[in-house]
Amino acid sequence: ELEVEPVGHVIWLGSKLPNVKRVFLHRNQELLHQAGWKLKLWRSEDITQQNFPYTYGTIRRALKYHDESGENVFSMIGDLMKFEILYHFGGLYMDTNIELLRDPTELFTVAASLNKEVFLVADPGGDKRFASAGFMGALKKHSPLFASLVANEQYLNEIPFEEHCVANAWTGPMFLTLKVLHFDSAVILDRDTAYPLLCGQDGMDRCLERVGADSTFGGKVTQEDSVLVKEENGDVWRVQVPCNDLKREYPEATAVDHFSLGKSWINCKPAARARKLADWTLRYVHDPASFIFDFTLDQVRWSQSHNADTLTKELVERRQQLLGAGSNRAQLILLGSTARSGSTLMSEMLRQAFNADEDTVVWTDDTGLHSDIPLYNRFFDLGDLWSETTMAQDWVQKDLWPRLSAFGVTRRAFDAALDQPALFVDEVLQKSASAGYQYVLVKVGWNSDPKDPMLSKRVASNLLDAFPHANVVFMERANVLAQFASLARAQDTGEWMRFADNANPADSRVLPAPKPVTFNFPRFKLMFDQRHDWITFFHDEMEKRDRKYVHLVYEEHLATPEKQAETMRRLKDFFGFDVNVNQDFLSSSVRLLKPKSVTLEERFTNPHEIPELLTKAFPLNEIA
């Protein structure tokens, strides 16, 4: 399958190759030699017009910038070199952090079996939709893909090396993937092929760690079958070569990247980085369906920089311009509910699930919970504006309205939310899409306000008529005694729900036990009748329209982390959501503070007055 000389190419520029990297280089050379391959280390002296006829002028410009500024642009130079090396010679390229675990020839066989002439590996550093620029192979010389990367003189002349903090865009995975999307001659293999450990999982690398000068610091790498490697600057590394532990743990992996040896990119301030990424995307991404738009939008919003709203608007407007379509709208998720705290918990779970795709890798270490991609921020919770006296509550005017206003929602539409809910929601869907959001959650609970008891029904009917393609979920609480206790307490005290402090991720307070309420049968019957009427109404409205929806019961579907994860899997399958339903990932999202657990009996001041028919159905000694 390999139509070129079997050579593994490695690049190291500038300073002397560190001793620890040399250990892995020698190991790779040994393994390649056994498989009939050679290894070629490219150094600064190899940068000649003859070796790099396409990128030589650009590389010389980068080196001049380095000499004058002292800033490290070697990662960008290395990117250009590796692309041109594979164009001229084919074979294998790997970064100096890479250790081969087995003969790489099989990867070329896989590519050939798929009728591809280039193989790449999904990126380990943030978003697996991109191809990594650190491990790749070409079966033939003169691949059109690599030609497109090195032969565009105009693009090469435009590369600003002072923007090396976004090297991933100008010369790295974003640039590479942008070209890959236009060629059918390359395959992107699963990242476990070369990255069984992800960038950020340094602590899980049992074959490499930095130790103290007397070798007493550390303990991750066993002393047996390991060696100490000392650098000229005094750094000492403990290295196990070959990395048999990881080879046994990941039998399908061809290589492993030892990220502890450092990453070559240098970050800049969030606002500057967001601006540079947006500028690159606006200038060079011409496919409105490209996920690169999504990625850049994510990065801009995640940066929380002062210019995020402006950049988001520019990106969304550019995408709309490329689409040549009318106004875009976010997808509506409509959640009807009888349980306010349960619907809030559901919105928390949805928000977290939508913040990562279904293949996101989640892991826990000493520093907490981590995931392998940035938060997407695709999901906006409009909340429930039609239950009780919501529109008059502080959070609506002080938090929600400023956010909607920033999206571009007019005050006129906002003030008409009660009388013309569909028009208001439609404007929110349009403006939130312009802000880069893809999903908007609207909650409608039954309204027990005696001034307008039909409000929720009117709102639900209006929204169901106006948005026939909305994803609809309905949730109820089975334990009506517990629901009565919660509702009565909230109505009597004005305290509905409390949330953890957003500015303090460690805030995991448990609230005191809820204050007991007095059981009053007429009040209970009124709640029960309203609840039953709301459930019946919603079901009939869906049946009348022949609409499918998901019906949830809090106790069955949300009462425990296990049930929550299973419910999110159900919603994912039912609606086709591309979301992450990892249980640990979902549980880490919940900001709703829970009160101390007590029995149902302790929720009432007069439990002895509760009818026996109710206490048999809902035992008072159960936690509620």
N, C-alpha and C positions, 0 to 999 in steps of 0.2 A: 504493500500500500504506500510506503514511503518512497517517493520518487527523487529524493535528495539525499545527500550524505547525512547520516544520523549524527547530528551534533547538538548538544545542549549548550545554549548560549546564556551567559551571565554577564552583567555589567556592573562595574564599580568605578566611580569617578572621584577625583579629588584626592583625599587623604589615603593613607595606607589602609589596605583591607584589614579590619579588626581581626584579631586572632580567633575570636569565637566564631565569626563568620567563615574564617578560613577552615575551621574544623568541619563545618557543614559542607563547604565547597569540596574538600578532600573526600568526604563521605559520598557526595553526589558523583564525583569523578570516579570513585571506586565502583559504585553501583552501575553507572553508565558503561564503564569499561567491561564489566562482566556481561552486560547486555549487548555488547558490540557497538557501543556509542563512544563518541569523544566529547570532551568538554572544552569550551572556548570561553576564556575570561576576557572581556573587552575593557580596556583601560583608556585613559585620556589620550595616550599617544596613538590610539587606533582611530581617533577622530581625524580623518583625512578626506579630501575631496574624492579620492578614488573609492574609499569604503562607503561614503555617504554622499553620493552625487546629488540627491534630492534635498536633503535636510542640512547639508554642510553649512550653508550661509546662515540659516536660522540658528544652528547650534553655536556657530562662532559669535553671533549676536548675543546669545544667552551667556556664553562664557565671558564676553566683554562686560555685560551687565553685572555678572558675578564679581569680576575683578574690580569694577568701579564702586559697587554698592556693598560688597561683602555678603550679600544675601544668597541663601542656598536655593539654587534653581536646578540642582542636579536631577531631581525627580522628573522635571519637565524635559530636560535634555535626554535622560534615560528613556523616557517614553518614546521620543522621536527616534532614538537609536534602535530600540527594540523593534519598532514597526518596520524600519528600513532593513534591518538585519534579516527579519523573517521574509521580507519581500524578495531580497536578493538570494538568500541561502535556504530558506525554509528551515525545518527542524523544530527544536524545542526552545522556548525561552522561559526562564524562571528567575524571580527576584533572589537576592542573596540571603533573604530570611528563610527561603524554602529549603526543606530537607526532603529528598525523595525517599519514599518508603518502599517502592518497588519499581520494576522496569516500566518506563512510560510508553513503551511501544504499543501496548494494548489500546491506549487512547487514540493513537493514529488508526488502529484497526477499526475502532468504533466509528470514528469520523468517516472512514472509507466506506463502511457498511451502510452509512446514512447518505452516501454520495456527496459528502462534504469534503472540502479541501483545507478547511481551517477548523480547529476546535479551540474554544474558549471555556472559561469556567465562571460561574456566577460569582459576583463580587461578595466578599466576606465583610466589607467594612461599613455597611449601612443599608443597602437596598439591593436585594438579590435579583431584581429585574435588570440590573446592569451587569455587563461583562467585566471581569477583573482584567487589569492590565499587568498582572504579576505572574501569570502562568498561562501559557498558550502554545499552540503548535501549528505548523503549516506543513502539509504533505507534499506541496509543490512549491517551486519558485514562482515569483511574479503573480501572486494572488491578487485579484482585482480589489479585494477588501483592503489589503495592506497598501496597494497602489493608491487607493482613495485617501489613505491616511497620510501619505508622504509626498504625493505628487501635486497637491493643490497649492501652487506657489502663492496665490493670493491669501489663502488662510494662513500659511506659514509666516507670511510677512506681517500678518495682523496679530500674531500671538504676543501679548504684552507680558513680558517676564516679571514685571513688577507686580503682576496679579498672581503670583505663585501660590497664594493662599487658596485659590480656586483652580489649582492645577488639575484637579479631577475633572473640571469642565474643559479647560483649554487643551490638555493633552492626555488626560487619564480616562477613567471608565466612562464618563459621560460622552466625551468625544468619540471614543472607540465604539460605544453602543449606538450612538447616533448613526454611525456608518454601517454597523452590523445590521441595523433595521432595514437597510436598503439593499442588502445582499443575501442571496439564498445559498451562498457557498460556505457559510459558517454555522456551526452548532455551538450553543452554550450549554455545557454540561453542568450537572448539579454541583453545587459548591463543595459538597463533601469530597469530590474528586481530589481537590487540592487544599481545601480549607475545612477540615473536620472541626477545627477550632476557629472561632470567629474573632475578628478584631474586637478586643475588649475582654476576651476570655483568657488573658495571659495567665491568670491564676490557675487555670485548668491544665496548663502545659507542664506535664510531669517529667519533661526531659531537659528543661532549661530554666535556670533561675540565677539571679545575681545574688552573690553571697558576700559576707564580710571578708576582709583581708585574712583573717584567721580561720575562715570557713565555718564559723559558728552561727552566722546568720542564715536563716532559711531552713529548709527541711522538707521542701516539696519534692526535690529530686533525691532519690536514695543514693547513698555513697557507693553501694555495690554497682558495678558496671558503669560508673560515671567517672569523669575526669574533671580536674580544676583547670580553668583557662584564665591566665592573667593578661590584662591589657597593659600597654605602656603607661596609661594614665592611672593605673592602680586598681581599676575595676577587676573583680574576680567573678567568674561564672562557673557554676557547676553544670556540666553537660553530660547527658547520656546519649552516646552515639554508637550504633544506630538507635533510634527512638522506638525500641521494641514495645514499650507499654502502649503507645498510641497506635502502633501497627496492629497490635492484638485487639485493641478496643475498636479500631476503625478498619476492619479488614478490606473494605472496598476502596479505601483512600489510596491514591497514588503518591500523594505528598502531604506535607503539613507545613504551615507557615508559622514560624516561631516569632510571634508579634512582639515578644519581650525585647527583641533586638532593636526595636524602634520603628516608628512610622516616618515616612519621608515628607509628608505634607505638613505645612505650617499654617496654623489658623490665623485669621485676622479678626478684628472686632466684628460682632454680629451684623451691625448695620452695613459695614463695608462689604462683608462677605455676601450678604443678601443682595445688595445692589449689583455686585459683580456677577453673581449667578443669574440674576434676573436679566441683566444686560446680555449675557452670553446666550441665554435661552431665547430671548426676544429676537436676537440677530440671526441665530443659526438653526433653530428648530422650526421647520415649516410644515410639520404634520400635526394638525390640531388634536389628533387622537393619541399622539405620543405620550407615554407615561412620563416623559421627561418634564412636560408641563406640570403634571401632578407633583413630581418630586421637587421641582423648584418652588412651587406654591407651598408645599409642606415645609421646606427649608426656610422660606421667607416668614411664614406664620410662626414657626417654631423659634425663630431668632428673637421674637418679641422686640425687635428693634423699632425705633421711632418712625421709620419709613415703611413699615410692613404693609400698612393699608394702601399706600400709594403704589408700591410694587405689585401688590396683589391685583389691584385694579388694572394696572398696565398689562399684566400677564393674562388676566381673564379677557380683557378687551382684545388683545392680540389673538388669543385663541378663537374668540367669536368672529373676528375678522377673517381668520383662516377658514373657519367653518362656513362662512357666508350664509349663515342661517339667521332666523329671527331670534328673539330673546330666549335665553336659556333659563331653565328652572331646576332647582334642586328637587330631589325625590321626597315626597311627603310620606312620613310614617305617622299614622293616626292611632293613638292609644286611648281607648275608652276604658274607664276603670270605676270601681266602687271603693277602692282603697287608695287614698292619697299617698301614704308612705310607701305602699307597694309599687305604685306607678313611678314614684321618685326613684326607688331602688332600680326599677326596670330602666329608667332613663340613664342612670349611672352605669348600668351594665352595658347598655347600647353605646354610650359615649366611649367607653373603654374598648369595646369590641371593634368599633369602627375606626379606632385609632391605630389599628395594625391589620395587615391582611392575614388570611387564614394560615399561611405558612411561616409566620413570624416565629422565630426561635426565642424562647424565654428561658432564662436561667437565674439561679440565685447563688450569690456568694457572700462573703463577709460584709460587703458594702451594701447589700440589698438585692432587690429584684431588677433584672436588666432584660432588655429585648434588643434584637439585632437590627432594628430599623427605627428611624425617628418617628415620633408621633405624626400621624397624618392630619389630625384636626379636620376631618371630613364631615363632622357631625355637629349640628347646632340644635340645642334644646330650647324651643320656644316656650315650653311649659304649658300650664293649664291656666288660661286667663279668664275662664268662664265659670269657675266654681266658687261658691261662697262670695267673698268680697275681694277677690284677687286683684282686680284692677286698681283698687285703692291701697294696696299694700306697698310698703316702701321699696321692696326689691324691684317692683315693676317700673317705678319711676326713676329710681336711682341706679339700677343696674341694667335691666332689660332695655328700656327705651334708649339710653345712650348707645348701646351696642347696635340696636336696630337703626338708629339715626346714622351711625358710622357706616352701616351698610348702604344707606341711601333710602331707607324706608321713610316715607313722608309722615308728618305729624297728622295729616288728614286721615291717612289710612289707619294709623295707630289708634286715633280717637274713634274710628268707626268699627273697631274690632268687635264690639258687642252687637251692633246692629247689622253689620255687613261682614261677618267673619270670613267668608270665602274670598272677598276682595282683598281683605287685609292679609290673609294667609298667602294668597297668590302673589302679592307684592313682596312678602317676606321670601317666598321661594325664588322669585326673580333676583332680588337684591342679594340674598345670601349666596346664590350661585355666582353672582358677580364678584362676591368676596371670596370665592374659591371653595365654598362648602357644597357638598354633594347630597346631603341628607338633612332634613329638618323634621324634628319630632314635635308633634302637637298632641297635647293631652286634653281629654275632655272627661271630667268626672261628673257624677250627678250633682245637681245644684239644689241645695236645701234652703236657699234664700227665699223667704216667704214673699218678698217683693216681686220676684219673677221666677217661680218654680219651673217654668217651661224653658228657661234659657238654654240649658244644656242640650235639650232635645232639639231645639231649633238649630243650634250650632252644629250638632252632629249631623242632622239631616242636610243642612246647607253644605257642609264640607264633603259628605259622601256623594252628594249630587255633583258638586263642582270638581271633584278629583276622583274620577272613576278608577284611576290606576294607582291610587294610594295603597301602601302596605298597611293593613289594618290588624290591630291586636286588641283584644279585650281581656281585662283581668278583674277578677273578683276575689274577695276573701271569704272563705267558707265559714270561719268561726265568727258568727255574727255577734256573739257576746264580747269577744275581744275587740271587734270593730266598733261596737257601741262604746266601749270604754275609751278607746282612742279618740273617737269622734267627739264624744261628750267632753273629754278633757280639753281637746283642742278648741272647741267652741266656747267653753267656759273660761279658758285662760288666754286664748288668742295665740298660743304657742303651737305651731303645727309641726315643723321639723327643724332640726339643727344640723349644721354641717361642720365637718372638720375644717380647720384653718388651711386655706389653699397655700398660704405663704409658709406653712410648716408641714412638710410631708410626713413628719413623725407624729403628728397629732392623731392619736388613736384613743382619745378620751372615751370613757363609758359614762353616760349621763346617770344621774340618780334614778332610782325607781320612779316610775310615773305616779303622780299624785292620784290616789283613789277617787273615784266618782261615785255618785249615788245612783243606784239603779232605780229608774222610774219607768214603769211599764208603758204608760201612754207615750212617753218620749221614745222608748225603745221600739214600740209598734210603729210609730211614725217613721223612724229610720228604716225599720225592716221593710215597710210597705214601699217607701221611696226607693230603697235599694232594689227590691224585687221588680218594681215597675221599670227602673232604669235598665236592668239586665234584660228584661223581656222586650222593652222597646228597642234596645240596640240589636238584639238578635233578629227581631222582626224587620228592622230596617235593612239589615244585611241580606236576609232571606228575600225580601221584596225586590232587591236589586240583583239577586242571584250572585252575590259577592262572597268569595272565600276569605276566611280570616282565621286567626289563631286565637283560641279561647284558653286563657290561663287561670289557674286557681293558685293563689299565693301559697297556701300550705303545701300543695303538691309540686309546685314548680319553682318557687323562689325561697323557700324557708331555709335552705342550707347552701353552702358554696357548691356542693356537688349537684344539687338540683338546679342552681343558677346556671352552671356550665352546660348542663344537659338541655335546659331551656334555650340557651343561646344557640346551641347546635341545632335545635329544632327550628328556630327562626331562620338561621342561616340556610338550612336545607329548604324550608318552605318558600322563602322569598328570594333565594339565590344571592344572599349577601356575601360579599368577599370580606369576611371579618375573622378576627382571632377569637377562639373560644377556649383558650387555655385557662384552666381553672385558677391557677396562681395569678396569671395576668389579669383576669377579670376581678378577682378578689382584691387586688391591690388598688383598684380604682375607686372603691366605694367611699365617698366622703360623708355619707349620711351617718350621723352619730346615733348609736343604739342606746336605749336606756338599760339600766340593770335589769336582768331577767327576774321576773316574779311569777307566782302562780296567778291564774285567772281570779281566784278568790281574793287575792291581795289587790286586785285592780278596783275593787268595790268597797264602799264603806258599809254596805248592807247586803252582803252576799246571801244572807238567809231569806231575803225577800225575792230572790230570783226564782221564777217558777221551775218546778221540778222537771217539766218537759224540756226546758232549756239546759238545765244542769246535767241531765242525762245525755243529751246530745253533745254537750260541751263541758266535760268534767272540770270542776273548779280547781282540782289539784294539779292540772296540767299547766306547764309553762306557757304563757301567752304574752 
